[in-house]
Amino acid sequence: MNTGVCSGDIMILAGNSHPTLAQLIADRLGVRLGACVVYQKTDKETMVEIQESVRSRTVYILQTGSKDVNNSIMELLVMAYACKTSSARNIIGVIPYLPYSKQSKMRKRGCIVSKLLAKMMCKAGLTHIITMDLHQKEIQGFFDCPVDNLRASPFLLNYIREQIPDYRNAVIVAKDPASCKRATSYAERLRLGIAVIHGEAKTPDDEDDVDADDGRTSPPPEPPARHQGRLHSSVSMSSFLEPNESEMAAVAAGAAAARRATLRLRSTASVCIGEVDPSRIMTAGVTGVPMQAAKEKPPISVVGDVGGRIAIMVDDMIDDVRSFVAAAEMLKERGAYKIYVLATHGLLSADAPRLIEESAIDEVVVTNTVPHDVQKIHCHKIKTVDVSILLAEAIRRLHNKESLSYLFRNITTED
């Protein structure tokens, strides 16, 4: 619940996902949060009551992904639709962490959920989106409205320079090959080296993790018997009689000669009409659809020198920390004397705080795009970088019809 008075034709509303960040942004802009009440009824239905007029005004709705992700999405959609039906001029969604951004690719019989979410947001009435560090930059193409994807890398780079002693003796580590571009971007800006962790830690449960026999690996069906009968119906009954060896040899020689003559005719015809010679088409010994070999990652290893140096792992989000913990153990074995993890979105789900506290990781640095106050109580290694000034500046420039290019100086797609 947020109440207050707005100034001018701008109104800032906030849901229940991250009220602290919403208040920080409002304070930096010098305005108060609009009078809006968002709650759930006893039957868990989302209710929104906007207690001020939004007619012909520009409304900014501050809502981010949280642990209660589905309710956060529903609050955003209902708030946007309430503003749309109340004749708001523009409705801009400020979503620092876009939920379901990991589900941006088709996997087996699943679906691209981020595309569905984008369509729902646009249908609800959002005319512009401000977000930060999308998991995949191509998600911007799912929206039918403009999307400004801000970057938190300048804040994290500044933290490395100011808060990590002797960072010149550090090496930027990519947790997996997919993170190499981001790690390379950080390393080039800091003038540091790079290391890559390749492979995965094997566990006994991995051997039992096999797909069920649900038809995905079934071979193509053979022709039914009735079709086979039709295929052989033109064959004379004499072909079913048992011939002697001389007859078989004569038939084979005649068939071979006929095939050679046919190939010569086809080759000559193909040259004349510009077709490919059938004799040059190879089947590579495959009689059906070729089977793709399954991928198998090698045991986890480190590519690069981290001995006697500070290891800084960078990623866009940290949720399930088991892969980070395994990587930290490997880096410790290779001689790294201090290990940092930097990420934009600190989801830190399940028992992540306990795992971090018991691991070889010395510090986890995340921004305040996602609330994690409870996690910080259980783990003293978690540090927070405030990015509210970036979001506030984006809102100010957008509202004053100024260019946002200043916020993307020296920013590449790898950041």
N, C-alpha and C positions, 0 to 999 in steps of 0.2 A: 504494500500500500504506500502510495506516495502522494503528498498534497503540496500545494504551493501556488504561486502566481507566476505566469510567464510574461515576458515583455515583448512588445511589438507583435509582428505577425508570425513569430516562431514559437513553437510549443514543443517541449521535450517531455515525453512520457516514458515510463520505465515499468517493466514487468517485475516479476519476483525472482528472476534468475540471478541477478547480480546488482542489488541496490547500492552497494558501496561504490562500484565503478560508475554507476549512473550519477551518483551524487558528486563524485570527483569531477566528472565531465561538466556537469551543470555549474559547479563552482568555478571551474576554469573559464567557462563562457560568460559568467556573470549573470546567469539566469537561474530561476527556480524550476524545479520539476513541476509539471502540470498536475492538476488535481485528477487523479485516476485511481480507481480501486479495482484490483484484480484479485479474485478469490475463487475458491471452489465450493460448490454446494455439497450437501451431504451425499448426493449421488455421484460426486466427483465431476460434475459438469463445470466447465470454466465459465465464469461470469466476469464481465467487464463493465464498469460504470465510469464513463468520462464525465467529469463534473464541471467542465468548462466548454464553451463553444469553440469548435474547431473549423467553423465555416470559413472558407477561403484562406485558410492559414496553412503554413508548412509545418508538418508534424514529423518529429524525429522519435522513433520508437527504439529504445535501448533494451535489447534482449540478447542474451548469449546462450550458448549451449551449456548445460549444467548436468549434474548427476541425474536429476529428474528431467531427462531430455525431452520426452514426449509431451509432458505438461508445459515445458518451456515453449515448444513449437506451437502448441495449441493456443497458449496465451498470446503469442506473437500474431498468429493468424486472426484470432478474434479481435484483438486490438486494432489491427490494420483494417479489418472489415468494418469495425465500428466507426473508424475515422472516415472510411470511404463512403459509408451510407450517411454520414453526417456532413458531407460536402466539403471535406478537406481539400485544399488545392493540390498539395503534394504530400506523399507519405513515404518517408525515407526510413528504411530499416537499418539500424546500426547494430550489426551482429558480429562482434569481435571473433567469436569462434562459431563457425557455421556447422551445425549438427549434421551427422550422416555424411560428412565430406569424405570419409574413408570408403564409402560404398559408391564410388564413381565409375566402377568398371563392371562389366558383365562377368559373373562367375558361375559356371555350371548352369543350373536352372534357376538362378536368382534373378535379380533385376537391378537397375541403376537407380537406387533410392534417391540420390542427390538430385537427379533430374526430376523425379516426382516432387520432391520438396521445393525445387525452384518453381515448378509450375504452380504449386499450391500458393506460394508466396505472391507470385504475380497476380493470380486470380483473386487473392484476398484483397489486393489493392495497393501493394507496395510498388512505387514508381522508381525507386533507386535503392541500391544496396551498398552499404559500407561494411567491409569485413576485413579480416587480417590473416595473412599467411594461410591461404587455402591449401588443403592437403595436395590437391592437384590443380594447377592453374587453369586447366581446361574447363573446370566447373563453371567458370564465368560464361561460357557459351551456352549453358543450360538455361540461363535466365533470359526472359524477354524484356528486360529493363537494364539500364546501365549498372555495372558493378565496379566499385573501386576496391581493389585488393591491396590494402596497405601492408607494409613490411615492418617487422619488429627487429630485423637484424641490426640497424644502427644502435638500438638500445642495448642489445646483447653484446655487440662489439665494444661499446663504451664500458660495459660492465667488466669485460675481460681486461681492458686497458687500465681501469682504475681500481678494480677490486681483487685482481689476481696478482699477487706479488711475483716478480720475475717471470712474467708471461712470455718474455722473449725466449725463454727456455722451454716453451710449450710446443706441442704438436697437435694439430687439429685431426680428430679421428672421426671417420665415417663408420657408423655402427654396422652398416651393410653396404654393399655396392650401390644400392639405390640412392643412398645419401651422399654419394661422391660429389655430385655437382654442388650441393649446399656446402659441404666441407671445403671444397676447392675455393668457393667464393669467399668463405671466411678466411682461409689461409692466405689468399692473395691480398686481402685487405690488411691483414695483420703481419704480412711478410713472414709467415711461418711455414713449416713443412706439413705434410699430410700423411696419414696412415689409414689403412682400410682394414676392417675386420671382415673376413670372408668365411663362409661356412656357418654351421650352426652346432650348438651343443646337443649331442645325442643323449636321449634318455631311454630307459627301458620301455616307456609307453609308446615311443615312436614306432617300434616294431609291430605293435598291435593296431596301429592306426591305418586301416585299409578301408577302401570304399566298399560299400555294400553292393551286392550283385543286383542292381536295379535296372539292368538293361543297357547301361552306357557302353559296356564292353562287349556286347553281343555281336557275333559276326552277321553279315548279310544273310537273309534266309535263302535256302535253296529253292529252285522252281518246284511247284507242286507236281504230283505224278501225272495229272491230267494234261498239263502243259508239255511234259516230257513225251507223252503219247502222241500229241499233235506234232511235235517236232520230228518224231520218227515215223509218222504215218506215211510219208512219201517214200520210205525205204522199202524196196521190194522184199518179199518173203525169202528170196534166195539168199539175201545177205545174212539171214539168221541161220542158214545151214552151215555146217562145219566144212570148210574147204580144205584141200590138201596143201602141202607145203609149196608145191610148184605153182599152184593157182595163187597162193598168198604172195609169193615172190613176184609173179607177173603183175598182180594188182598193185603192189607197192611200187614197182618200177614205173608203171604207167601213171600212178598218182604223182610221183616225184617229177616226172617229165612234164606233166600238166602244170604243176605248181611253178616250175622254172619258166615255162612258156608264159604263164599268166603274169609272173613278176616282171619278165622282160617287157611284155605289152604295157603293163601299168607304169613301169619306169619310163618307157618311151612317151606314153601319153602324158605323164606328169611333167616331163620336160617341156612338152609342146604347150601345155596349158598353164604352166607355172605352179603346179602343185608340188607338195613335198613327196619325195619318193618313199613309199611305205616301207621299203626294205631298210631305210635309215631311221625308223622309229623303233626305239629300244624299250622293252618292258622291264629290264633289269631283273628278270626272274620273279616278278611279283604277279601272282595270279588273282589277287583281290585288292582291297583297300589297304595300303601299307599302314602298319602300326607305328605310332610315334613312340620313341623311346622315352621312358619316364625320367624326369630330372631327379638327381640325387645330390644334395649338397655335401661337400666334403666336411670333415671335422673342422671345428672353429679354429681359425688361425689369424695372425696379424701380419699384414703386408706393410712393412715399414719399420723404422727404428723408433722405439719409444723408451728405450733403456735410459734411466736417469733423467727423465724429462717429465713435464706436466702433460697429462693427456686430457684434452677437452673434446668431449663428444657433443655433436650438434645435431639437432633434428627439429622438425616442425611441431611435434607434439610428443608427450610422454604419458602413456596411459598404463598399459601392462608393462611393468618395469623388469620383468624377468629377463628379457633379452639384454637390457642395459646392465643388469647385475652380472649376467654371464660374461658380457664383454668386459666389464670392469675387472672381473677375476682374471681374465686372460691378459689384460693390460698390466695388472699387478704382477703376474707371473713373468711377463716380459721386461719388468724393471721400472715401470712407471711409478713414481713416488707420490704422485697426487693425481686424483681423477675428478674431473668436473663433468657435469651433464647440463647442457644448455638447450632449452626448447621454448617455443613460443607459448604453446597451450599445455598447461599442467593439469591434465585430467586426473591422474593419480588415483585410478579406481581400485576397488577391492582392498587388498592388504598391501598396497604399494608403499605407504609410509613405513610399515614395519620392515618390509624387504629392503628399502633404502637404508633404514637405520642400521640394519645388520650387515649390510654389504660393504664392499671396499670403496664405494663411491664416497668422496669427501664432501661434495656439495652438489645440489640440484638447483639450477637457476631457471625460473619460469616467469612469465609475465602475468599480469592480473587480468588477462582476457577471460579466465575462468575462475570462479571462486574456489579457493583451497585453504581457507582459514582452519578448518577442522584438521586437515592433513598436516598443517604446520604445527599444530599442537602436539601431534603424535610423533613428529620427526623434526628435529632441530636442524637437519641438514638442508631443508627446503628454504630457498631464498626467493624473494619476489621483486620483480622490476616493474615499476609503474609506467604504463603506456597511455594513460588517460590524456596526456598532453597531445599525443598524435591524433587520437580520435577527436578531441575537442577542436584541434586546428583543422581537421578535415571537415567537420561540421561547419565551422566558421567560414571557411573558404567556399564551401558549397552553397551556404546560405547567402553569402555576399556575391555570388556568381563570379568568384575568382578561380584561377587555374589551380589544379591540384598537382601540377607537374613538379612544384617545389618539393613536395613530399616524396617524390620518386627519383631524386637526384642520385646518380650513380647506382641505381637499383637495376638489377638484371633479373631475368626469369629464374635464375638458379638460387636467388636469395629466398 
